[in-house]
Amino acid sequence: MTPFDHLIFSGFDFSTARSSVEIDGGKTMLDWRETVPGTWQATADGNRFSLECRRSGRRTILTTRGELERPAADLRLTLFSVTLAPAHLLTHGARMGRCRLLKFPLAEPVEFESFHLTALTAADGRQLVLSMPLAMDHIGVFRGTARGGSTTISADFDASGFGGTVYEFAPITLEAGDAVEIMREYGRDNAEVRPDFSAPPECGWNSWDYYRWTITEDEVLANAEFIARDPVLSRHIKRIIVDDGWQYCYGEWEPNHLFPSGMQALAARLTAMGFEPGLWIAPAIVEPHARIAQWNPEMLAQSRGGQPCLGFECMRRHGFLLDPTVSESRRFLRDLFDRYSGYGFKYFKLDFLFALLQAGRYADTAVPRGRIPAELMKPIVEGVAGRAEILGCNYAFMTGNRFVRSVRIGSDIHARWSGICANAASIAARFWSNKVLWLNDPDFALCRGVDTSSDPDLDRLQALYVFVEPNDSFRPEHEYPLATATRNEIEVLLSLTLMAGGAVNFSDKMYRLNELGLAMARKVAAAESGEAALPLDLFDSELPTLWLQKLSRGGRLLAVNWSDSPAAVSTRRAGLLPDRTEDFWHGSSGPVPPEVELAPHSCRLFVW
């Protein structure tokens, strides 16, 4: 008999599950022995492990503890590994993007990792949700390989780099029932603080997606001035955020020659125009030519061998990682954010936060790896001292919700159909966190495209040339214009932004949008911020086609055709809808038809 023999949920049978532990490279199967009902013990090379299996209503909770004879450099525990046969699998990433919706049977095998929440739906519609707490000491993950009509799935913990001998692993919960309600309850249960989201979130403009590293002080002001003159945008866009490209380098946060007046003067000018100034900073990253890297390597996280390591890479840009367990690093962060908050910046977009977990080890081995991101955020919040709002980008969700107001949930978006599709699953799957833990940020509300811009430089910037090697033959995939979307595709992108129900940040060269592009921007900026929409086919699709959103006095219904051919989307799942609705994008009125006929790559957004 094993602890899993009685675990059968909604047709999913765990009786064949097995456990194992790997300590410093040596793997041992755990042979559990029941001591008292519901409690099991096992030994592995003299090290003891205990497992408590208890029921609480519809939930079964598995709690594991390890006691080692001596500290281990690496410990990996697989609490269970089992094969199941779902009809649908929903997975969550540990940070922005990376959610997947898998519909069985699969044509090709798919390897997956799922953090925090994993939902399985059986062929008869019954559902099972596997979960771990949002915050945990030792990083836990559900992983497996899905193929054909079945999937392996294991619950794994990685406790590498921890210097203690007692390991308290996060509880794993298995709960049968309505997956939507279980996920919503998970959000409420994992809120360390309960922010007030009663006031509508303010819209912003961000420099990144159009300008990237070419942003200048003059272009920031040109966009701000255009927005301030616009009769609609000026009423709704209240924040101007200077993204990556303003600084000398990562780790040395001083303005470069493209911002000759300095950041304090820029913040003052934006404030005088009626905007909240915002600033992008990657607090964990230190590029090799930064003074910290040259003069203070003791502030940097290390490799397994004990030397500072280039643990960060993005777009061929590399960096060391600041070690937040070092007091001098914490002082540096506290002073940095105190200074820029004092300059008048009211909003900080913090990026590449997840990269911090790539280090081999940290100075204080008593801090479990899962708590390292929180150690980074603490001095930042102390430096801000309530003077600014924080957006976590590439934020490790395990950091919890007490440090941030907004969190990026979507992957990087561009005005391209492929990016719009890639972002949809994560916007859909993370409905449960919006305005409960934080404001969901689906990434930018982009309005520019081939039909919506009059910009002669629309596709001048080529982001993927950084990947071309000297001896490469011509590679078409590196010709990658950032704005190829049609009007229909832009409507889908902006509709998903509204469906997220959270942060809305534009990122175009606003004064180069044509009348159609500006009209779309004005409609989105002025639209009510609702709850996060519920995708009604979330648990039987690869990309949801029907989204229902609640507003304060009504709602919205979004129907999307993701395919390359015309298609009809049934709206019957939405139930009884009002007789009179308005087409958000095209203005016509009337009832929602039982089937919405859609052109390829298009949508209809009904509002009432």
C-alpha positions as CSV (number, residue, x, y, z in Angstrom):
1,M,0.0,0.0,0.0
2,T,1.2,3.6,-0.8
3,P,-0.1,7.0,0.4
4,F,-1.7,7.4,-3.1
5,D,-3.7,4.2,-3.2
6,H,-7.0,6.0,-2.2
7,L,-6.4,9.1,-4.3
8,I,-9.0,8.9,-7.1
9,F,-10.5,12.2,-8.2
10,S,-13.0,12.8,-11.0
11,G,-11.9,9.6,-12.7
12,F,-8.1,10.4,-12.3
13,D,-6.4,7.5,-10.5
14,F,-3.2,8.1,-8.5
15,S,-2.8,4.6,-7.2
16,T,0.3,3.9,-9.4
17,A,2.1,7.1,-8.2
18,R,5.7,6.7,-7.1
19,S,8.1,8.9,-5.1
20,S,11.8,9.5,-5.3
21,V,14.5,11.8,-4.0
22,E,17.8,12.8,-5.6
23,I,20.5,14.1,-3.2
24,D,23.8,15.3,-4.6
25,G,23.2,13.3,-7.8
26,G,22.2,10.0,-6.1
27,K,18.6,9.0,-6.8
28,T,16.6,6.8,-4.4
29,M,13.0,5.6,-4.7
30,L,11.1,6.4,-1.6
31,D,9.4,3.3,0.0
32,W,6.7,4.9,2.2
33,R,5.7,3.1,5.4
34,E,2.6,4.1,7.2
35,T,3.2,5.0,10.9
36,V,-0.2,6.3,11.9
37,P,-3.3,6.7,9.6
38,G,-2.5,9.4,7.1
39,T,1.2,9.8,8.0
40,W,4.0,8.0,6.1
41,Q,7.8,7.8,6.5
42,A,10.7,6.8,4.3
43,T,14.4,6.7,4.5
44,A,17.0,7.4,1.8
45,D,20.6,6.6,2.6
46,G,20.1,7.5,6.2
47,N,18.0,10.7,5.5
48,R,14.4,10.7,6.7
49,F,11.3,11.9,4.9
50,S,7.8,12.2,6.1
51,L,4.5,12.6,4.2
52,E,1.2,13.6,5.7
53,C,-1.9,13.0,3.6
54,R,-5.1,14.6,5.0
55,R,-8.6,15.4,3.7
56,S,-10.2,18.8,4.1
57,G,-13.6,18.9,2.4
58,R,-13.1,18.3,-1.3
59,R,-9.4,18.7,-0.9
60,T,-6.6,16.2,-0.3
61,I,-3.4,17.9,1.0
62,L,0.0,16.3,0.8
63,T,2.7,17.8,3.1
64,T,6.3,16.6,3.0
65,R,9.3,17.2,5.2
66,G,12.9,16.1,4.8
67,E,15.6,15.7,7.5
68,L,19.1,15.2,6.3
69,E,22.1,14.0,8.2
70,R,24.3,16.7,6.7
71,P,23.7,19.7,4.3
72,A,23.4,18.8,0.6
73,A,24.5,21.0,-2.3
74,D,21.5,19.6,-4.3
75,L,18.2,18.0,-3.3
76,R,15.4,17.2,-5.7
77,L,12.2,15.5,-4.5
78,T,9.6,13.9,-6.7
79,L,6.6,13.5,-4.4
80,F,4.6,11.6,-7.0
81,S,4.9,10.6,-10.7
82,V,1.9,9.1,-12.4
83,T,0.2,8.6,-15.8
84,L,-3.2,10.1,-16.3
85,A,-5.6,10.3,-19.3
86,P,-7.3,13.8,-19.5
87,A,-9.2,15.3,-22.3
88,H,-7.7,18.7,-21.6
89,L,-4.8,20.1,-19.6
90,L,-4.2,23.7,-18.5
91,T,-0.7,24.7,-17.3
92,H,0.7,27.9,-15.7
93,G,4.1,29.4,-16.0
94,A,6.1,30.6,-13.0
95,R,6.2,34.1,-14.6
96,M,4.7,36.1,-17.4
97,G,3.4,34.1,-20.4
98,R,4.1,30.4,-20.5
99,C,0.5,29.2,-19.9
100,R,-0.6,26.4,-22.2
101,L,-4.0,24.8,-23.1
102,L,-3.5,21.2,-24.3
103,K,-6.4,19.4,-25.9
104,F,-6.2,15.6,-26.2
105,P,-5.5,13.6,-28.2
106,L,-2.3,15.3,-29.2
107,A,-0.7,14.9,-32.6
108,E,2.8,15.4,-31.3
109,P,4.4,14.9,-27.8
110,V,4.5,18.0,-25.6
111,E,6.8,18.5,-22.6
112,F,5.4,20.9,-20.0
113,E,6.1,22.6,-16.7
114,S,3.3,24.0,-14.7
115,F,3.6,26.1,-11.5
116,H,1.1,27.0,-8.8
117,L,-2.0,25.7,-10.7
118,T,-2.7,22.8,-13.1
119,A,-6.2,21.9,-14.2
120,L,-7.1,18.5,-15.7
121,T,-10.5,17.9,-17.4
122,A,-11.8,14.4,-18.0
123,A,-13.7,13.3,-21.1
124,D,-17.0,13.5,-19.1
125,G,-16.2,17.1,-18.1
126,R,-15.2,16.4,-14.5
127,Q,-12.2,18.4,-13.3
128,L,-9.3,18.2,-11.0
129,V,-7.0,21.0,-9.9
130,L,-3.5,20.4,-8.6
131,S,-1.9,23.3,-6.8
132,M,1.0,24.5,-4.7
133,P,1.0,27.8,-2.7
134,L,2.1,30.9,-4.6
135,A,4.9,31.6,-2.2
136,M,7.2,28.7,-1.2
137,D,10.7,28.1,0.2
138,H,11.8,25.4,-2.2
139,I,10.5,25.8,-5.8
140,G,7.9,23.3,-6.7
141,V,6.6,22.4,-10.2
142,F,4.2,20.0,-11.9
143,R,5.9,18.7,-15.0
144,G,5.5,15.9,-17.5
145,T,5.1,14.8,-21.1
146,A,1.8,14.7,-22.9
147,R,1.4,12.4,-25.8
148,G,-1.5,10.9,-27.6
149,G,-4.4,10.6,-25.2
150,S,-2.4,10.6,-21.9
151,T,0.2,12.5,-19.9
152,T,2.7,11.7,-17.3
153,I,2.7,14.2,-14.5
154,S,5.0,14.6,-11.5
155,A,5.2,17.0,-8.5
156,D,8.8,18.0,-8.1
157,F,10.7,20.2,-5.7
158,D,14.1,21.7,-6.3
159,A,16.0,22.6,-3.1
160,S,19.4,23.3,-4.6
161,G,21.7,25.7,-2.9
162,F,20.0,25.5,0.5
163,G,22.4,25.2,3.4
164,G,20.1,23.7,6.0
165,T,19.3,20.1,6.9
166,V,15.5,20.4,7.5
167,Y,13.4,20.9,4.5
168,E,9.7,22.0,4.8
169,F,8.2,21.5,1.3
170,A,5.2,23.4,0.3
171,P,1.9,21.5,0.5
172,I,0.3,20.1,-2.6
173,T,-3.4,20.2,-2.9
174,L,-5.6,18.0,-5.1
175,E,-9.2,19.3,-5.4
176,A,-12.0,18.0,-7.5
177,G,-14.9,20.3,-8.6
178,D,-15.5,23.4,-10.7
179,A,-12.0,24.5,-11.8
180,V,-13.1,28.1,-12.3
181,E,-14.2,28.4,-8.7
182,I,-11.2,26.5,-7.4
183,M,-8.8,28.8,-9.2
184,R,-10.7,31.9,-8.0
185,E,-10.5,30.7,-4.4
186,Y,-6.8,29.9,-4.9
187,G,-6.3,33.6,-5.8
188,R,-8.1,34.8,-2.7
189,D,-6.3,32.3,-0.4
190,N,-2.9,33.3,-1.7
191,A,-3.3,37.1,-1.2
192,E,-0.8,38.1,1.4
193,V,-2.3,41.6,1.3
194,R,-5.7,42.7,-0.2
195,P,-5.2,45.8,-2.3
196,D,-8.0,48.2,-3.0
197,F,-8.9,48.1,-6.7
198,S,-12.1,50.0,-6.4
199,A,-10.7,53.0,-8.4
200,P,-10.4,52.4,-12.1
201,P,-6.8,51.8,-13.1
202,E,-5.1,54.6,-15.0
203,C,-3.9,54.1,-18.6
204,G,-0.2,54.8,-19.5
205,W,2.1,55.2,-22.4
206,N,5.4,53.3,-22.5
207,S,8.3,53.8,-24.9
208,W,9.5,50.3,-25.4
209,D,7.6,48.5,-28.1
210,Y,8.0,51.2,-30.8
211,Y,11.4,52.7,-29.8
212,R,13.2,49.9,-27.8
213,W,16.8,51.0,-27.2
214,T,16.5,54.1,-29.5
215,I,14.3,56.1,-27.1
216,T,15.3,59.7,-26.5
217,E,14.2,62.5,-24.1
218,D,12.8,64.4,-27.1
219,E,10.7,61.5,-28.3
220,V,9.3,60.9,-24.8
221,L,8.3,64.5,-24.6
222,A,6.9,64.5,-28.2
223,N,4.5,61.6,-27.4
224,A,3.6,63.2,-24.0
225,E,2.8,66.5,-25.7
226,F,0.7,64.8,-28.3
227,I,-1.3,62.9,-25.7
228,A,-1.8,66.1,-23.6
229,R,-3.3,67.9,-26.7
230,D,-5.6,65.1,-27.7
231,P,-9.2,65.7,-26.3
232,V,-9.8,62.0,-25.5
233,L,-6.4,60.6,-24.7
234,S,-5.5,63.4,-22.4
235,R,-8.5,62.5,-20.1
236,H,-7.4,58.8,-19.8
237,I,-3.7,58.4,-20.3
238,K,-2.2,59.7,-17.0
239,R,1.2,58.0,-16.9
240,I,4.3,58.3,-19.2
241,I,6.8,55.5,-18.7
242,V,10.4,55.6,-20.0
243,D,11.4,52.1,-20.7
244,D,14.8,50.4,-21.4
245,G,17.3,52.6,-23.2
246,W,17.5,55.7,-20.9
247,Q,20.4,54.4,-18.7
248,Y,24.1,54.1,-19.1
249,C,23.9,50.3,-18.5
250,Y,22.2,47.7,-16.4
251,G,23.5,48.1,-12.9
252,E,24.7,51.7,-13.4
253,W,21.4,53.6,-13.4
254,E,22.4,57.0,-14.7
255,P,21.0,58.7,-17.8
256,N,22.9,58.3,-21.1
257,H,23.6,61.1,-23.7
258,L,20.1,60.6,-25.2
259,F,18.6,62.2,-22.0
260,P,20.8,65.3,-21.7
261,S,18.6,67.1,-19.2
262,G,18.7,64.2,-16.7
263,M,15.9,62.2,-15.2
264,Q,15.0,64.6,-12.5
265,A,14.4,67.3,-15.0
266,L,12.4,65.0,-17.2
267,A,10.2,63.9,-14.3
268,A,9.5,67.5,-13.5
269,R,8.5,68.3,-17.0
270,L,6.2,65.4,-17.3
271,T,4.6,66.2,-13.9
272,A,4.1,69.8,-15.0
273,M,2.2,68.4,-18.1
274,G,-0.2,66.5,-15.7
275,F,1.4,63.1,-16.1
276,E,2.8,60.6,-13.5
277,P,6.4,59.9,-14.6
278,G,7.4,56.2,-14.7
279,L,10.7,54.6,-15.1
280,W,12.0,51.1,-16.2
281,I,14.7,49.5,-14.1
282,A,16.1,46.0,-14.1
283,P,17.3,45.9,-10.5
284,A,18.8,42.4,-10.4
285,I,21.0,42.8,-13.5
286,V,24.6,44.2,-13.6
287,E,26.3,44.4,-17.0
288,P,30.0,43.5,-17.1
289,H,31.1,47.1,-17.6
290,A,29.1,48.5,-14.7
291,R,31.1,49.7,-11.8
292,I,29.6,47.2,-9.4
293,A,30.8,44.4,-11.7
294,Q,34.3,45.9,-11.9
295,W,34.8,47.0,-8.3
296,N,32.3,45.2,-6.1
297,P,32.0,41.5,-7.2
298,E,31.1,40.6,-3.6
299,M,27.7,42.1,-4.4
300,L,27.1,39.5,-7.1
301,A,25.4,36.1,-7.0
302,Q,27.8,33.3,-7.8
303,S,28.3,30.1,-9.8
304,R,28.3,26.7,-8.1
305,G,32.1,27.1,-7.9
306,G,31.8,30.4,-6.0
307,Q,32.6,33.1,-8.6
308,P,30.3,35.8,-10.0
309,C,28.4,34.4,-13.0
310,L,26.8,35.8,-16.1
311,G,23.4,34.4,-15.2
312,F,21.4,36.8,-17.4
313,E,21.0,36.9,-21.2
314,C,18.4,38.6,-23.3
315,M,18.8,39.6,-27.0
316,R,22.5,38.8,-26.7
317,R,22.9,41.2,-23.8
318,H,24.6,39.5,-20.8
319,G,24.8,40.4,-17.1
320,F,25.8,39.4,-13.7
321,L,23.1,39.0,-11.0
322,L,22.9,41.2,-7.9
323,D,22.8,39.1,-4.7
324,P,20.1,40.4,-2.4
325,T,21.3,38.4,0.5
326,V,24.4,40.7,0.7
327,S,23.8,43.8,2.8
328,E,25.7,46.1,0.4
329,S,23.4,45.0,-2.4
330,R,20.3,45.8,-0.3
331,R,21.7,49.2,0.5
332,F,22.4,49.9,-3.2
333,L,18.8,49.0,-4.1
334,R,17.3,51.0,-1.2
335,D,19.3,54.1,-2.1
336,L,18.6,53.8,-5.9
337,F,14.8,53.7,-5.5
338,D,14.8,56.4,-2.8
339,R,16.7,58.7,-5.2
340,Y,14.4,58.1,-8.2
341,S,11.3,58.3,-6.0
342,G,12.6,61.6,-4.7
343,Y,13.1,62.8,-8.3
344,G,9.3,62.5,-8.7
345,F,8.9,59.1,-10.4
346,K,5.6,57.7,-9.3
347,Y,5.7,54.3,-11.2
348,F,8.5,51.8,-11.6
349,K,8.4,49.0,-14.1
350,L,10.8,46.4,-12.7
351,D,12.0,43.9,-15.3
352,F,14.0,40.7,-15.6
353,L,13.2,39.8,-12.0
354,F,13.0,36.1,-12.6
355,A,16.6,36.0,-13.9
356,L,17.8,36.3,-10.3
357,L,16.9,32.6,-9.9
358,Q,19.5,31.6,-12.5
359,A,22.5,31.9,-10.1
360,G,24.2,28.9,-8.8
361,R,24.3,30.1,-5.2
362,Y,23.9,33.1,-3.0
363,A,26.0,34.4,-0.1
364,D,23.5,33.5,2.6
365,T,22.7,29.8,2.1
366,A,20.1,29.9,4.9
367,V,17.7,31.7,2.5
368,P,15.9,29.1,0.4
369,R,15.9,29.7,-3.3
370,G,12.2,30.3,-3.5
371,R,12.6,33.3,-1.1
372,I,15.4,35.0,-3.0
373,P,13.1,37.2,-5.2
374,A,11.4,38.5,-2.1
375,E,14.8,39.4,-0.7
376,L,15.4,41.6,-3.8
377,M,12.0,43.3,-3.5
378,K,12.2,44.2,0.2
379,P,14.8,47.0,-0.1
380,I,13.2,48.4,-3.2
381,V,9.8,48.8,-1.5
382,E,11.7,50.4,1.5
383,G,13.3,52.8,-0.9
384,V,10.1,53.7,-2.6
385,A,8.4,54.2,0.8
386,G,4.9,54.4,-0.6
387,R,5.7,57.2,-3.1
388,A,5.3,55.1,-6.2
389,E,3.5,52.1,-7.7
390,I,5.4,49.0,-8.8
391,L,4.8,46.8,-11.9
392,G,6.6,43.5,-11.7
393,C,7.7,42.3,-15.2
394,N,9.2,38.9,-15.6
395,Y,8.1,38.7,-12.0
396,A,8.4,35.4,-10.2
397,F,4.9,34.8,-9.0
398,M,6.3,32.9,-6.0
399,T,7.3,36.4,-4.7
400,G,3.7,36.9,-3.7
401,N,1.6,40.1,-4.0
402,R,2.7,42.3,-1.1
403,F,5.4,44.1,-3.1
404,V,3.6,45.0,-6.4
405,R,0.5,46.7,-7.6
406,S,0.6,45.2,-11.2
407,V,2.2,42.1,-12.7
408,R,2.8,41.2,-16.3
409,I,0.8,38.1,-17.0
410,G,1.3,38.0,-20.8
411,S,4.4,37.3,-22.8
412,D,6.1,40.1,-24.9
413,I,3.6,41.3,-27.5
414,H,4.2,42.9,-30.8
415,A,1.7,44.1,-33.5
416,R,2.0,40.7,-35.2
417,W,-0.5,37.9,-35.4
418,S,1.9,35.3,-34.0
419,G,2.5,37.3,-30.9
420,I,-1.2,38.0,-30.4
421,C,-2.0,34.2,-30.5
422,A,0.9,33.4,-28.2
423,N,-0.4,35.8,-25.6
424,A,-4.0,34.7,-25.6
425,A,-3.6,31.5,-23.5
426,S,-1.9,33.3,-20.6
427,I,-4.4,36.1,-20.6
428,A,-7.1,33.4,-20.5
429,A,-5.6,31.2,-17.8
430,R,-4.8,33.9,-15.3
431,F,-8.3,35.4,-14.9
432,W,-8.2,34.4,-11.2
433,S,-5.4,36.8,-10.2
434,N,-6.7,40.1,-11.6
435,K,-7.8,42.7,-9.0
436,V,-7.4,40.0,-6.3
437,L,-3.6,39.6,-6.1
438,W,-2.7,42.5,-8.5
439,L,-3.7,44.2,-11.7
440,N,-3.1,41.8,-14.6
441,D,-0.9,43.4,-17.2
442,P,-1.3,41.6,-20.6
443,D,1.5,43.7,-22.1
444,F,1.0,46.6,-24.5
445,A,-2.2,47.9,-26.1
446,L,-0.7,48.4,-29.6
447,C,-2.7,50.3,-32.2
448,R,-0.2,50.6,-35.1
449,G,-0.3,48.2,-38.0
450,V,-0.4,48.2,-41.8
451,D,-3.9,49.8,-41.8
452,T,-3.6,52.0,-38.7
453,S,-0.4,54.0,-39.1
454,S,1.0,56.6,-41.4
455,D,4.6,56.1,-40.2
456,P,7.3,55.8,-42.9
457,D,9.5,54.1,-40.3
458,L,6.9,51.6,-39.2
459,D,9.1,48.6,-39.9
460,R,12.5,50.2,-39.9
461,L,13.6,48.7,-36.6
462,Q,14.7,45.1,-36.9
463,A,14.9,43.4,-33.5
464,L,16.3,40.0,-34.5
465,Y,19.5,41.1,-36.3
466,V,21.3,40.5,-33.0
467,F,21.0,36.8,-33.6
468,V,22.8,36.8,-37.0
469,E,26.2,35.2,-36.9
470,P,29.1,36.2,-39.2
471,N,29.1,32.9,-41.1
472,D,25.3,32.5,-41.3
473,S,23.6,32.1,-44.6
474,F,20.6,34.4,-45.2
475,R,17.9,33.4,-42.6
476,P,14.5,34.8,-43.4
477,E,13.3,34.4,-39.8
478,H,15.7,37.2,-38.8
479,E,13.8,39.6,-41.0
480,Y,11.3,40.4,-38.3
481,P,9.3,43.7,-38.6
482,L,7.5,44.5,-35.4
483,A,4.2,45.7,-36.9
484,T,2.6,43.6,-39.6
485,A,-0.9,43.3,-38.1
486,T,-4.0,44.2,-40.1
487,R,-6.9,46.2,-38.8
488,N,-8.8,43.0,-37.8
489,E,-5.7,41.6,-36.0
490,I,-5.3,44.9,-34.1
491,E,-8.9,44.7,-33.0
492,V,-8.2,41.2,-31.6
493,L,-5.1,42.5,-29.7
494,L,-6.9,45.5,-28.2
495,S,-10.0,43.4,-27.4
496,L,-7.8,40.9,-25.4
497,T,-6.3,43.9,-23.6
498,L,-9.8,44.9,-22.5
499,M,-10.7,41.3,-21.6
500,A,-7.7,41.1,-19.2
501,G,-9.4,43.8,-17.1
502,G,-6.2,45.2,-15.8
503,A,-3.4,47.5,-16.8
504,V,-3.6,49.3,-20.2
505,N,-0.4,50.8,-21.5
506,F,0.0,52.1,-25.0
507,S,3.3,51.8,-26.8
508,D,3.1,53.4,-30.2
509,K,4.6,56.5,-31.7
510,M,1.3,58.1,-31.0
511,Y,1.6,61.1,-33.4
512,R,2.2,58.7,-36.3
513,L,-1.0,56.8,-35.9
514,N,-3.5,57.6,-38.7
515,E,-7.1,58.5,-37.9
516,L,-8.2,54.9,-37.7
517,G,-5.4,54.0,-35.3
518,L,-6.1,57.0,-33.2
519,A,-9.8,56.2,-33.1
520,M,-9.0,52.7,-31.8
521,A,-6.6,54.1,-29.1
522,R,-9.3,56.6,-27.9
523,K,-11.9,53.8,-27.7
524,V,-9.7,51.6,-25.6
525,A,-8.4,54.4,-23.4
526,A,-12.0,55.5,-22.6
527,A,-13.4,52.0,-22.1
528,E,-14.5,50.8,-18.7
529,S,-12.1,48.5,-16.9
530,G,-14.1,45.4,-16.1
531,E,-13.3,42.1,-14.3
532,A,-11.0,39.7,-16.0
533,A,-13.1,38.0,-18.6
534,L,-13.8,34.3,-18.3
535,P,-13.1,32.3,-21.4
536,L,-16.1,30.0,-21.7
537,D,-14.2,27.3,-23.6
538,L,-11.1,27.5,-21.5
539,F,-11.1,23.8,-20.6
540,D,-11.8,22.4,-24.1
541,S,-9.8,24.6,-26.4
542,E,-6.2,25.4,-27.4
543,L,-7.1,29.1,-27.8
544,P,-10.4,30.3,-26.3
545,T,-12.9,31.7,-28.9
546,L,-15.6,33.0,-26.5
547,W,-14.9,35.4,-23.6
548,L,-17.5,36.8,-21.2
549,Q,-16.6,39.9,-19.1
550,K,-18.6,41.5,-16.3
551,L,-18.7,45.3,-16.1
552,S,-20.1,47.5,-13.3
553,R,-23.4,47.9,-15.2
554,G,-23.3,45.4,-18.0
555,G,-20.8,43.3,-19.8
556,R,-18.8,42.4,-22.9
557,L,-18.8,39.3,-25.0
558,L,-15.8,38.6,-27.3
559,A,-15.9,36.1,-30.1
560,V,-12.5,35.3,-31.9
561,N,-11.6,33.4,-35.0
562,W,-8.0,32.3,-34.6
563,S,-7.9,30.3,-37.8
564,D,-6.7,31.2,-41.3
565,S,-10.2,30.5,-42.8
566,P,-13.7,32.0,-42.2
567,A,-15.4,30.4,-39.2
568,A,-18.6,30.7,-37.1
569,V,-18.3,31.0,-33.3
570,S,-21.3,29.8,-31.3
571,T,-22.4,32.2,-28.5
572,R,-24.8,29.8,-26.8
573,R,-22.5,29.1,-23.9
574,A,-22.8,32.7,-22.8
575,G,-26.5,32.1,-21.8
576,L,-29.2,34.7,-21.9
577,L,-27.8,38.1,-23.2
578,P,-29.6,41.5,-23.5
579,D,-31.6,42.1,-26.7
580,R,-29.7,45.2,-27.5
581,T,-25.9,45.3,-27.6
582,E,-23.4,47.5,-29.4
583,D,-20.5,46.3,-31.6
584,F,-17.6,47.9,-29.8
585,W,-15.5,48.4,-32.9
586,H,-18.0,49.1,-35.6
587,G,-20.9,50.8,-33.7
588,S,-23.9,48.7,-35.0
589,S,-26.6,47.7,-32.5
590,G,-28.7,44.7,-32.1
591,P,-28.8,41.3,-30.3
592,V,-25.9,38.9,-30.2
593,P,-26.5,36.3,-32.9
594,P,-26.4,32.6,-31.8
595,E,-23.5,32.2,-34.2
596,V,-21.0,34.9,-35.1
597,E,-19.6,34.7,-38.6
598,L,-16.0,35.8,-38.6
599,A,-13.3,36.4,-41.2
600,P,-9.9,34.9,-40.6
601,H,-7.9,36.5,-37.7
602,S,-10.8,38.7,-36.6
603,C,-13.3,39.2,-33.7
604,R,-16.6,40.8,-32.7
605,L,-16.7,42.6,-29.4
606,F,-20.3,43.1,-28.1
607,V,-20.9,45.5,-25.2
608,W,-24.1,46.3,-23.2
